[in-house]
Amino acid sequence: MYDDKKIKPCVYCFKAILDTLCKEGQIDESLSLFHDMINRGVLSSVFTYNSLIHGLRKFGDREVAKRFLIDMLDNGLSFDMHTYSALIDFLRKEERTQEAELIFGLMIKKKAYSLIFSCKALCFLFSANQVDLKKPHNS
């Protein structure tokens, strides 16, 4: 695709295309492009991983998305609020609420959050636990 024009795309070019493919549900194409990016020696970023993880969660295979979370850590990338939110969502959907609560606490501790994402994650946790907000919670 790029060879005949001697274009050397950067991670931002790949991220834009990956993000679009993932949002359109074209998961196989996005995975192929990701592997092409890696084979070309373009280093991935938290943003490329987040696009893939989001697309895989929504349209593809959650197990593959989890492997990308592990791959991020193996490649020395730090989670951002989007990554933490995805991880919390995975854990909640697998009814691993205590682990989700721990990850939420880690997200807050690392200051990897915004008010909107924090509220969304809390809503996930509360809905999973059916928390009674009137009852005191022991920490």
Summary of the structure (lengths in Angstrom):
residues: 139
radius of gyration: 17.2
end to end distance: 54.6
largest distance: 65.4
contacts: 377
relative contact order: 0.09
helix: 70%
strand: 0%
